[in-house]
Amino acid sequence: MAERRRHWAERAERAARAGERGGLPWRSSLLVAVIAQIGSGWAGELQPGREPLAVAGRLLLLLGPALLLLRHRHPVAVLYGVCAVTLAYLAGGYPYGPVFLCVALALLSAVLAGHRYAAWTAAGLLWAGHLLIGHWLYRWLPPAGDGPAAWGTEGGVTAWVIAVLAASEVVRVRREQWARDRAERAAAERRRVDEERLRIARELHDVLAHSISVINVQAGVGLALLDTDPEQARTALSTIKEASKEALGEVRQVLDTLRAPGEAPRTPAPGLDRLSELVAQAASAGLTVRVEGESGGRGLPPGIDLAAFRIVQEALTNVVRHSGSRTARVRVTRSPRLLELRVDDDGPATTEDAGGTGSGLIGMRERASALGGTIEAGPRPDGGFRVLALLPLGGTAPQEGA
């Protein structure tokens, strides 16, 4: 049922766009004209007291559908024109019947175009005109010798007008609801794409920033020792090779996710179980890291495990880049409902340009916020710098990167 409603909503939307582009709704107008011509002939046989359909009556039955061709461009003018043609048809004493179909379609078009008050006003004028013809002007109008209209007929016309207006309002409300639903689905899709783009940007930044920092440091060591200590230079080059290989592997994993969204990654996402690798990489860059507390990620949700790894990785990268200290401390504390990560260095900050983009702390905060956690980063009162991350374990956080 929902699919059927969406199908008809899309058809109505396409018709409205066609009207805005200048297309004429000739199919529906032609159908109304055919129904009016055939149906009014049958109605004349069932209403012997009415005036037989002559050329003038047939022309009036054609004029209404002809006006409907312009209902998308000029809905209010067409509505009043159709009401005037209908009153002229009734004033001619012709039989009741499908002539009111033109009025219904014109009312619907005006309401859907947003001209609700014009539609209600036109319907009221049509009802008043019918009342005037049926109870006062009938003396001077065909058919000859006709008496006042029965109040039952007036009640039927009144009920018909109200029903058409009510149906038009229902269609309008449904159409607006469909439009809101489409806008909400489009906005949700844009949000999903933006979130995925930010996630990939964070992954690439964290992978590349850490590995390239290690490569940069080791390249400087290799250049400095190339002539005086070739063996140490060789070690630096080996470290560069390993760091670049790991970076390429993780970048390839991110790109594979882009090429085949929804498929499981070929390699598991990194977590706190690989904290020893971070320590080794930091050591190769000349940074001594001491790990305290629980260093494993066993039992952690994949999204939190990945976020914790990336936060520690970025914090150590910042120490390598921006701190004059060659030591850092990582403390991991777990409770049933909270994972606490703390990375400290003794500073001071270096004055030379480290070449960063400044988005590392922003990425860490985004990761923590996506999981309902917080990040505090800043100088310590006793000197140095601290990054403190608090990630809740009790909620149903999204499993980023899983």
C-alpha positions in Angstrom: 0.0 0.0 0.0 2.8 2.4 0.8 4.5 1.6 -2.5 1.2 2.3 -4.3 0.8 5.7 -2.5 4.4 6.6 -3.4 3.8 5.6 -7.0 0.7 7.9 -7.3 2.5 10.7 -5.5 5.4 10.5 -7.9 2.9 10.6 -10.8 1.2 13.6 -9.4 4.6 15.3 -8.9 5.6 14.6 -12.4 2.3 16.0 -13.7 2.8 19.1 -11.6 6.4 19.6 -12.9 5.1 19.1 -16.4 2.6 21.9 -15.8 5.3 24.1 -14.5 7.4 23.4 -17.6 4.5 24.5 -19.8 3.1 21.1 -20.7 -0.7 20.9 -21.2 -2.7 18.1 -19.4 -4.5 17.2 -22.5 -5.1 13.5 -21.7 -7.2 14.2 -18.6 -8.9 17.1 -20.2 -9.9 15.0 -23.2 -11.1 12.2 -20.9 -13.3 14.7 -19.0 -14.7 16.0 -22.3 -15.6 12.5 -23.6 -17.2 11.6 -20.2 -19.2 14.9 -20.2 -20.5 14.4 -23.7 -21.5 10.8 -23.3 -22.7 11.0 -19.7 -24.8 14.1 -20.2 -26.5 12.4 -23.1 -27.5 9.6 -20.9 -28.5 12.0 -18.1 -30.8 13.8 -20.5 -32.7 10.5 -21.2 -33.2 10.1 -17.4 -34.3 13.7 -16.9 -37.1 14.3 -19.4 -38.1 17.6 -17.8 -34.7 19.2 -18.7 -33.8 21.0 -21.9 -32.5 18.6 -24.6 -28.8 18.9 -25.3 -28.5 21.2 -28.4 -25.4 22.7 -30.0 -25.1 25.3 -27.4 -25.1 22.7 -24.6 -22.6 20.5 -26.4 -20.3 23.6 -26.8 -20.5 24.4 -23.1 -19.6 20.8 -22.3 -16.5 21.2 -24.5 -15.6 24.7 -23.2 -15.1 23.4 -19.6 -12.5 20.7 -20.5 -10.9 23.2 -22.9 -10.3 25.6 -19.9 -8.9 22.7 -17.9 -5.9 22.6 -20.3 -4.6 25.7 -18.6 -5.3 24.6 -15.0 -1.6 24.2 -14.1 -0.6 27.6 -15.4 -3.6 29.6 -14.2 -5.5 27.5 -11.6 -7.6 30.3 -10.1 -8.7 31.8 -13.4 -9.5 28.4 -14.8 -11.5 27.6 -11.7 -13.7 30.7 -11.9 -14.0 30.2 -15.7 -15.2 26.6 -15.3 -17.7 27.6 -12.6 -19.1 30.3 -14.9 -19.4 27.8 -17.7 -21.1 25.4 -15.4 -23.6 28.0 -14.3 -24.3 29.0 -17.9 -24.9 25.3 -18.6 -27.4 25.0 -15.7 -29.0 28.3 -16.6 -29.7 26.8 -20.1 -31.8 24.1 -18.4 -29.6 21.2 -19.5 -29.6 18.0 -17.6 -27.5 17.5 -14.4 -24.6 15.1 -14.8 -20.9 14.9 -15.6 -20.7 18.7 -16.1 -19.7 18.9 -12.5 -16.6 16.8 -13.2 -14.9 19.8 -14.7 -15.7 21.8 -11.5 -14.2 19.0 -9.3 -11.0 18.8 -11.3 -10.6 22.6 -11.3 -11.2 22.7 -7.5 -8.6 20.0 -7.0 -6.0 21.8 -9.1 -6.6 25.1 -7.3 -6.3 23.5 -3.8 -3.1 21.6 -4.8 -1.6 24.8 -6.2 -2.1 26.4 -2.8 -5.1 28.6 -3.6 -7.4 27.2 -0.9 -9.4 30.3 -0.2 -10.0 30.9 -3.9 -11.3 27.4 -4.2 -13.7 27.7 -1.3 -14.8 31.1 -2.6 -15.5 29.7 -6.1 -17.3 26.7 -4.6 -19.5 29.1 -2.5 -20.3 31.2 -5.5 -21.2 28.2 -7.6 -23.5 27.0 -4.9 -25.1 30.4 -4.5 -25.5 30.7 -8.3 -27.2 27.3 -8.4 -29.5 28.4 -5.6 -30.3 31.6 -7.4 -31.1 29.8 -10.7 -33.1 27.1 -9.1 -35.3 29.3 -6.8 -35.6 32.7 -8.5 -34.3 33.0 -12.1 -36.0 29.8 -13.2 -39.0 31.9 -14.2 -37.1 33.5 -17.1 -34.9 30.5 -18.0 -35.5 27.3 -19.9 -37.2 24.9 -19.9 -40.5 26.7 -20.2 -42.9 26.1 -17.4 -40.2 24.9 -15.1 -40.8 25.2 -11.3 -38.4 25.8 -8.5 -35.8 23.2 -7.8 -36.5 20.7 -5.1 -34.7 21.3 -1.8 -33.5 17.7 -2.0 -31.6 18.6 -5.1 -30.1 21.6 -3.4 -29.0 19.3 -0.5 -27.4 17.0 -3.0 -25.5 19.8 -4.7 -24.4 21.2 -1.3 -23.2 17.8 -0.2 -21.3 17.3 -3.5 -19.5 20.6 -3.2 -18.5 19.9 0.4 -17.3 16.4 -0.5 -15.2 17.7 -3.5 -13.6 20.3 -1.3 -12.9 17.9 1.5 -11.4 15.4 -0.9 -9.2 18.1 -2.4 -8.0 19.0 1.1 -7.2 15.4 1.9 -5.2 15.1 -1.4 -3.4 18.3 -0.5 -2.5 17.1 2.9 -1.3 13.7 1.6 0.7 15.4 -1.1 2.4 17.7 1.4 3.1 14.7 3.6 4.7 12.8 0.7 6.8 15.9 -0.1 7.9 16.1 3.5 8.7 12.4 3.6 10.8 12.8 0.4 12.6 15.8 1.8 13.3 13.9 5.1 14.6 10.8 3.2 16.8 13.1 1.0 18.1 14.9 4.1 18.8 11.5 5.9 20.7 10.3 2.8 22.7 13.5 2.7 23.5 13.1 6.4 24.5 9.5 5.9 26.8 10.4 3.0 28.3 13.3 5.0 28.9 11.0 8.1 30.5 8.4 5.9 32.7 11.1 4.2 33.8 12.3 7.7 34.5 8.8 8.9 36.7 8.1 5.9 38.5 11.4 6.3 39.2 10.6 9.9 40.5 7.2 9.0 42.8 8.5 6.3 44.0 11.3 8.5 44.8 9.1 11.4 46.5 6.4 9.3 48.5 8.9 7.2 49.4 11.4 9.9 50.8 8.7 12.2 52.8 6.8 9.5 54.1 9.9 7.8 55.2 11.3 11.1 57.2 8.2 11.8 58.6 8.3 8.2 59.5 11.9 8.6 61.4 11.4 11.8 63.2 8.3 10.4 64.1 10.0 7.2 65.7 12.8 9.2 67.7 10.2 11.2 68.7 8.4 8.0 69.9 11.6 6.4 71.8 12.7 9.5 73.6 9.3 9.9 74.0 8.3 6.3 77.7 9.1 6.3 78.7 8.6 9.9 76.6 5.5 10.9 75.4 3.6 7.8 74.0 0.8 9.9 71.8 3.1 11.9 70.7 4.7 8.7 69.8 1.3 7.3 67.7 0.7 10.4 65.9 4.0 9.8 65.2 3.1 6.2 63.8 -0.3 7.3 61.5 1.5 9.7 60.4 3.8 6.9 59.7 0.7 4.7 57.6 -1.0 7.5 55.7 2.2 8.3 54.9 2.9 4.6 53.8 -0.7 4.1 51.4 -0.5 7.0 50.0 2.8 5.9 49.5 1.5 2.4 47.6 -1.5 3.8 45.3 0.6 5.9 44.7 3.1 3.1 43.9 0.2 0.8 41.4 -1.1 3.3 39.6 2.3 3.4 39.6 2.5 -0.4 38.2 -1.1 -0.7 35.3 0.0 1.6 34.6 2.9 -0.8 34.7 0.7 -3.9 32.5 -2.0 -2.4 30.3 -0.4 0.4 28.6 -2.9 2.7 31.1 -5.7 2.2 33.0 -7.0 5.1 36.6 -5.7 5.3 39.3 -8.1 4.3 41.3 -7.4 7.4 40.0 -6.7 10.9 39.8 -3.1 12.0 42.7 -2.2 14.4 42.0 -2.0 18.2 43.7 -1.8 21.5 45.1 -5.3 21.0 47.5 -3.6 18.6 48.7 -1.0 21.2 52.1 -2.7 21.3 52.5 -1.9 17.6 51.9 1.7 18.3 54.5 1.6 21.1 57.0 0.0 18.7 56.3 2.6 16.0 56.7 5.4 18.5 60.0 3.9 19.7 61.2 3.8 16.1 60.5 7.6 16.0 62.6 8.1 19.1 59.7 8.2 21.6 59.6 6.0 24.7 56.1 5.0 25.6 55.0 3.4 28.9 51.6 1.7 28.9 49.7 1.4 32.2 46.5 -0.3 33.1 44.7 -2.7 30.7 46.2 -2.6 27.2 44.0 -5.2 25.5 40.6 -4.6 23.8 39.0 -7.9 24.5 35.3 -7.6 25.0 35.1 -4.1 23.7 32.5 -3.3 21.0 34.3 -3.0 17.6 33.4 0.7 17.2 34.8 1.7 20.6 37.9 -0.5 20.1 38.7 1.2 16.8 38.0 4.7 18.2 40.2 4.0 21.3 43.1 2.8 19.0 42.8 5.8 16.7 42.6 8.3 19.7 45.8 6.8 21.2 47.5 6.7 17.8 46.7 10.4 17.1 47.7 11.5 20.6 51.1 9.7 20.2 51.5 11.2 16.7 51.0 14.7 18.2 53.7 14.0 20.8 56.1 13.0 18.1 55.3 16.1 16.1 54.7 18.8 18.6 56.4 17.9 21.9 60.0 18.3 22.9 59.6 15.4 25.3 60.9 12.0 24.2 58.7 10.1 26.7 54.9 9.5 26.9 52.6 7.6 29.1 49.4 5.8 28.0 47.0 4.7 30.7 43.9 2.5 29.8 41.3 2.1 32.5 38.1 0.1 32.1 35.0 -0.1 34.2 31.7 -1.8 33.4 30.3 1.4 31.9 33.3 3.5 30.9 36.6 3.2 29.0 39.1 5.9 30.0 42.2 6.7 27.9 44.9 9.1 29.1 48.0 10.0 27.1 50.5 12.3 28.8 53.8 13.8 27.8 56.1 16.1 29.8 56.6 18.7 27.0 57.5 21.4 26.3 56.1 22.1 22.9 58.5 22.5 20.0 58.7 25.8 18.2 59.3 24.4 14.7 56.6 23.8 12.2 55.5 20.1 12.3 53.5 20.3 9.1 50.2 19.2 10.5 46.8 20.2 9.3 45.3 20.9 12.8 42.5 18.5 12.3 43.8 15.7 14.6 42.1 16.9 17.8 38.9 17.7 15.8 38.9 14.1 14.5 39.4 12.7 18.0 36.5 14.7 19.3 34.3 13.6 16.5 35.1 10.0 17.2 34.4 10.3 20.8 31.2 12.3 20.2 29.9 9.8 17.8 30.1 7.2 20.6 28.6 9.4 23.2 31.9 10.2 24.8 34.1 13.2 25.4 37.7 14.4 24.7 39.7 16.8 26.9 43.0 17.9 25.5 45.3 20.7 26.8 48.3 21.6 28.8 48.7 20.1 32.3 49.1 22.3 35.3 52.6 20.8 36.0 53.7 21.2 32.4 53.4 19.0 29.4 50.2 18.0 27.6 47.4 15.6 28.3 44.7 13.9 26.2 41.9 12.4 28.2 39.2 10.4 26.4 36.1 9.0 28.1 34.1 6.5 26.1 30.8 5.0 27.5 30.5 1.2 27.4 26.9 0.8 28.6 25.0 2.4 25.5 24.3 1.1 22.1 26.9 3.2 20.3 27.3 2.9 16.5 30.0 0.5 15.5 32.2 2.7 13.4 34.4 1.0 11.0 33.1 -2.5 11.8 
